[in-house]
Structures are given as structure tokens and as C-alpha cells.
């Protein structure tokens, strides 16, 4: 199979790419850091998988870089059997990209929107494709700031981080319901608390809280990724499922239903299409 894994040279993404290469699959890993990419390629070569490993460097916070990535994937393969979206950098200070987008929204949500909808032809070409969004699903916090999704008028960084987390859940709902996807399986997957370095860029007191949580509850990445590896090998057939580690989340249950409202998902999709028009990329929308 052909795997495309964003954030594929670090943390959960790296564990997935290593496992995929070890099982004979072809893998393109997308990452932000050339040094990590070089190390990943060297590791693949040592394992005898150099001919099946491709690294593509991109800053997925930028729409233009997502466009480059889409073009690179299309040159690399005519089908994507597994699209695994792991690229993540937690930011608890408000900041904006060169394109004017709030950084958490740009990476955690918009990039995943662009790649999942943008690669639909390649996904459909696969025999039994699967999209996996590695995120914080099953955490009933985070609200959409509908009047200012990009936090241009101020606000707290933690609110922006949590908004992006909610948006990633709604992406799954919108993708599953969209007429162009044809019920192609989309999985929201929360590995629960795993020992990665995602907390490296968050400010206090959140960094201290993250450090304490990791010390008390953190699992090694290899343990946290095991349920996901099983899903990748034997995908669900439903259009949308969500898991926290091995536990499936009831999307309609009283605790979580508000996080997955179809009306909110549709509204966010429409707002995203309008945003892409404003950025000069209407062709990247989902219509």
C-alpha cells in the first residue's frame, strides 16, 4: 500500500511510518525539518527500505505549501491507500502565518482539510482507502469563534488552540457527510496521553501542566500507537468513527454530541470555502 503521513518523522507519525516500511509498504513522510527528514531517510536505508521511502519538506501552516505537497503526492503515486494526518504544533500564544491565518487553525485544521479533500481522486483509486486524523478527539472542550476564526481582534492563545481541536473533529463530520467523498472511511484518533514533544512550544502554565500529565499518565509512543496500527490494518467501514486509544467514542452520546454537530460542521466547511476564495485559492475548496 501507499502511505502518506504528515508529521511522519516525529512522534506518532514516525512510529506509523516505521511500521509501514517494516511491513513492505511505500511511504511518503511530510515534515517541517530537513534534519529530521534526513535522519528518517537514513533509518529507512538501514532497514533496507530506501526504495520505498520518500521525504517531502513542507510548512503545512501555509496554504501554498499544502498546494506543493498535493502536487508532490500526485507525482509520487496515483493512489493513496492510507492518509494519516499527524502534523501538529501546539501554540498557546496568538500568532499568525504569513498568509494571515491563526497558526493552530492553519496547521491543525486547514492543512488537514486541504489534504483530505485535495487527495480524493488518489484515495478513490485505492482499493480500500482510509483517512486518519490524529487529534484530541473525545475531549469535550473547544468552541468555534465564528465572528473571528483567525483571532484577528485578540483573544487568548489557549482558546485558539482549543478552537483548532474542535475544528478537526468537525472536519471529520463534514468529510463523512460531503457528497463527493462517497462514504470513504474517516477516523478521528486520539492516542490519549503519549510522550511526545508537542508541548515544546506552549507557554506556562500549560507547559508545566503538560509535563506533570506526561509524567503521571504518559505512555510510550509505541504503546499509544498500537490501536491505531490495528485500525490501519483493518479499517472501519463506517464513514466516520472516533477513538480514544482503543475505546470507540459514541459520537451521539450525551457527553460528546455537541462536539460533532452536523450543522457546525457544515457551517465551518462553508466558512473554509469562503476563506480559500479570499486567499485566492477557490479551487481548493470542497463543493
C-alpha positions as CSV (number, residue, x, y, z in Angstrom):
1,X,0.0,0.0,0.0
2,X,1.0,3.6,-0.4
3,X,1.0,5.6,2.9
4,X,1.1,9.4,3.1
5,X,1.9,10.6,6.7
6,X,2.2,14.2,7.7
7,X,4.3,14.8,10.7
8,X,5.9,11.5,9.6
9,X,9.4,12.0,11.0
10,X,8.5,12.5,14.7
11,X,6.3,11.1,17.5
12,X,3.2,9.2,16.5
13,X,3.8,9.9,12.8
14,X,7.3,8.4,12.9
15,X,6.0,5.3,14.6
16,X,3.4,4.8,11.9
17,X,5.9,5.3,9.0
18,X,8.5,2.9,10.6
19,X,5.8,0.3,11.0
20,X,4.5,0.8,7.4
21,X,8.0,0.5,6.0
22,X,8.7,-2.6,8.1
23,X,5.6,-4.3,6.6
24,X,6.7,-3.6,3.0
25,X,4.6,-0.5,2.2
26,X,5.6,2.6,0.3
27,X,5.7,5.7,2.4
28,X,5.9,9.4,1.8
29,X,6.6,11.3,5.1
30,X,5.9,15.0,5.1
31,X,7.8,17.0,7.7
32,X,8.9,20.6,8.6
33,X,12.5,19.9,9.4
34,X,15.2,18.8,6.9
35,X,17.4,17.3,9.6
36,X,14.6,15.0,10.9
37,X,13.8,14.1,7.3
38,X,17.4,13.2,6.6
39,X,17.6,11.1,9.8
40,X,14.3,9.3,8.8
41,X,15.6,8.5,5.3
42,X,18.9,7.2,6.8
43,X,16.9,4.9,9.1
44,X,14.8,3.7,6.2
45,X,18.0,2.9,4.3
46,X,19.5,1.0,7.2
47,X,16.3,-1.1,7.3
48,X,16.6,-1.9,3.6
49,X,13.6,0.3,2.7
50,X,15.3,3.2,0.9
51,X,13.5,2.5,-2.4
52,X,10.1,2.7,-0.6
53,X,10.7,5.9,1.5
54,X,10.2,9.4,0.3
55,X,10.6,12.6,2.5
56,X,8.9,15.8,1.5
57,X,9.7,19.0,3.4
58,X,6.8,21.5,3.8
59,X,5.5,24.0,6.3
60,X,1.9,22.9,6.3
61,X,0.8,26.0,8.1
62,X,0.8,27.7,4.7
63,X,-1.8,27.1,2.0
64,X,0.9,27.4,-0.7
65,X,2.9,24.7,1.0
66,X,-0.1,22.4,1.1
67,X,-0.5,23.0,-2.6
68,X,3.1,22.0,-3.2
69,X,2.5,18.9,-1.1
70,X,-0.6,17.9,-3.1
71,X,1.4,18.3,-6.3
72,X,4.3,16.2,-4.9
73,X,1.9,13.4,-3.8
74,X,0.3,13.3,-7.2
75,X,3.7,12.9,-8.9
76,X,4.6,10.2,-6.5
77,X,1.6,8.0,-6.7
78,X,-1.8,7.6,-8.4
79,X,-3.4,6.2,-5.3
80,X,-3.2,6.8,-1.6
81,X,-4.3,3.8,0.5
82,X,-3.7,5.4,3.9
83,X,-3.7,9.1,4.5
84,X,-2.6,9.8,8.1
85,X,-2.7,13.4,9.3
86,X,-0.4,13.8,12.3
87,X,1.4,17.2,11.8
88,X,0.9,19.2,14.9
89,X,2.5,22.0,16.9
90,X,0.7,23.3,19.9
91,X,0.7,27.1,20.2
92,X,-0.7,28.9,23.3
93,X,0.3,32.3,22.2
94,X,-1.7,34.1,19.5
95,X,0.3,34.2,16.3
96,X,-0.4,34.4,12.5
97,X,1.1,32.9,9.5
98,X,2.4,34.9,6.5
99,X,-1.0,34.3,4.9
100,X,-2.8,35.9,7.9
101,X,-4.1,32.7,9.5
102,X,-4.1,31.8,13.1
103,X,-1.3,29.2,13.5
104,X,-3.2,26.5,15.2
105,X,-6.2,26.8,12.8
106,X,-3.8,26.7,9.8
107,X,-1.9,23.5,10.8
108,X,-4.4,21.5,12.9
109,X,-7.4,22.2,10.8
110,X,-6.9,23.8,7.4
111,X,-4.0,21.7,6.3
112,X,-6.0,18.6,7.1
113,X,-9.0,19.9,5.2
114,X,-6.8,20.7,2.1
115,X,-5.1,17.3,2.0
116,X,-8.1,15.1,2.7
117,X,-10.3,16.8,0.2
118,X,-7.5,17.5,-2.2
119,X,-6.4,13.8,-2.4
120,X,-9.9,12.4,-3.0
121,X,-9.0,11.2,-6.5
122,X,-6.0,9.3,-5.2
123,X,-8.0,7.9,-2.3
124,X,-10.8,6.7,-4.5
125,X,-8.2,5.0,-6.7
126,X,-7.1,2.8,-3.8
127,X,-9.0,-0.5,-3.2
128,X,-9.9,0.2,0.5
129,X,-8.7,3.6,1.4
130,X,-8.7,5.2,4.9
131,X,-8.1,8.7,6.2
132,X,-7.0,9.1,9.8
133,X,-6.9,12.4,11.6
134,X,-4.7,12.1,14.7
135,X,-6.0,14.7,17.1
136,X,-7.5,15.2,20.5
137,X,-11.0,13.8,19.7
138,X,-13.1,12.8,22.7
139,X,-12.2,15.9,24.7
140,X,-15.4,17.9,25.1
141,X,-13.8,21.4,25.1
142,X,-13.2,24.0,22.5
143,X,-15.6,26.4,20.8
144,X,-15.6,28.0,17.3
145,X,-15.2,31.7,17.4
146,X,-17.5,32.2,14.5
147,X,-17.2,36.0,14.4
148,X,-13.4,35.9,14.3
149,X,-12.0,32.4,13.4
150,X,-8.5,33.8,12.9
151,X,-8.3,35.7,16.2
152,X,-7.5,39.0,14.4
153,X,-9.1,41.0,17.1
154,X,-7.2,39.4,20.0
155,X,-8.1,36.6,22.4
156,X,-6.2,34.0,24.4
157,X,-3.9,31.5,22.8
158,X,-5.4,28.6,24.7
159,X,-8.8,29.5,23.2
160,X,-7.2,29.4,19.7
161,X,-5.6,26.0,20.4
162,X,-8.9,24.5,21.6
163,X,-10.8,26.0,18.7
164,X,-8.5,24.2,16.3
165,X,-9.1,21.0,18.2
166,X,-12.8,21.4,17.8
167,X,-12.4,22.2,14.1
168,X,-10.5,19.0,13.5
169,X,-13.4,17.0,14.8
170,X,-15.9,18.9,12.7
171,X,-13.7,18.2,9.7
172,X,-14.4,14.5,10.1
173,X,-18.1,15.2,10.3
174,X,-18.1,17.4,7.2
175,X,-15.9,14.9,5.2
176,X,-18.1,12.0,6.0
177,X,-21.3,13.9,5.0
178,X,-19.9,15.5,1.9
179,X,-21.4,14.2,-1.4
180,X,-18.0,13.9,-3.1
181,X,-16.5,11.5,-0.5
182,X,-18.9,8.6,-1.1
183,X,-18.7,7.3,2.5
184,X,-14.9,6.9,2.3
185,X,-13.9,5.9,5.9
186,X,-12.6,8.8,8.0
187,X,-11.2,8.0,11.5
188,X,-10.6,10.6,14.3
189,X,-8.0,9.1,16.6
190,X,-6.8,10.3,19.9
191,X,-3.7,8.3,21.1
192,X,-4.5,9.6,24.6
193,X,-1.5,10.8,26.6
194,X,1.7,9.8,24.9
195,X,5.3,11.0,25.5
196,X,6.0,13.3,22.5
197,X,7.5,16.8,22.4
198,X,4.3,18.6,21.3
199,X,4.4,20.7,24.5
200,X,7.8,22.3,23.5
201,X,6.2,25.5,22.2
202,X,3.4,26.1,24.7
203,X,3.7,28.7,27.4
204,X,3.4,28.5,31.1
205,X,1.3,27.4,33.0
206,X,0.3,25.0,30.2
207,X,3.8,23.6,29.7
208,X,4.1,22.7,33.4
209,X,0.6,21.1,33.3
210,X,1.6,19.1,30.3
211,X,4.8,18.0,31.9
212,X,3.1,16.8,35.0
213,X,0.4,15.0,33.0
214,X,3.0,13.2,30.9
215,X,4.9,12.2,34.0
216,X,1.8,10.8,35.7
217,X,-0.1,9.3,32.7
218,X,2.1,9.4,29.6
219,X,2.6,6.3,27.6
220,X,5.5,5.5,25.3
221,X,4.6,6.4,21.7
222,X,4.9,2.7,20.7
223,X,2.1,1.8,23.2
224,X,-0.1,4.7,22.3
225,X,0.0,3.9,18.5
226,X,-0.9,0.2,18.8
227,X,-4.7,0.6,18.5
228,X,-4.1,2.9,15.5
229,X,-1.9,0.4,13.8
230,X,-4.7,-2.1,14.1
231,X,-7.2,0.4,12.6
232,X,-4.8,0.9,9.7
233,X,-4.5,-2.8,9.1
234,X,-8.3,-3.4,9.4
235,X,-10.2,-0.1,8.8
236,X,-13.7,0.5,10.0
237,X,-16.4,0.5,7.3
238,X,-18.4,3.4,8.7
239,X,-18.0,6.8,7.1
240,X,-16.9,8.3,10.4
241,X,-15.6,6.8,13.6
242,X,-13.7,8.2,16.6
243,X,-11.4,6.5,19.1
244,X,-9.6,7.5,22.2
245,X,-6.8,4.8,22.2
246,X,-8.7,1.5,21.8
247,X,-12.0,2.9,23.1
248,X,-14.6,3.9,20.4
249,X,-16.3,7.2,21.1
250,X,-20.1,7.5,20.9
251,X,-20.5,10.5,18.6
252,X,-24.1,10.8,19.5
253,X,-23.7,10.3,23.2
254,X,-24.8,13.0,25.7
255,X,-21.2,13.8,26.6
256,X,-19.9,14.3,23.1
257,X,-22.7,15.0,20.7
258,X,-22.2,18.8,20.9
259,X,-18.6,18.4,19.7
260,X,-19.8,16.7,16.4
261,X,-22.8,18.7,15.4
262,X,-23.5,18.4,11.7
263,X,-24.8,21.9,11.5
264,X,-21.5,23.3,12.9
265,X,-19.5,21.0,10.5
266,X,-21.4,22.4,7.5
267,X,-21.0,26.0,8.7
268,X,-17.3,25.5,9.1
269,X,-16.9,23.9,5.7
270,X,-18.7,26.9,4.1
271,X,-16.6,29.4,6.1
272,X,-13.5,27.5,4.9
273,X,-14.6,27.7,1.3
274,X,-15.0,31.4,1.7
275,X,-11.6,31.7,3.3
276,X,-9.9,29.9,0.4
277,X,-11.7,32.3,-2.0
278,X,-10.3,35.3,-0.1
279,X,-6.8,33.7,-0.1
280,X,-7.0,33.3,-3.9
281,X,-7.4,29.5,-3.9
282,X,-11.1,28.8,-4.7
283,X,-10.1,25.6,-6.4
284,X,-9.0,24.1,-3.1
285,X,-12.5,24.3,-1.6
286,X,-14.9,21.4,-1.0
287,X,-18.0,21.9,-3.1
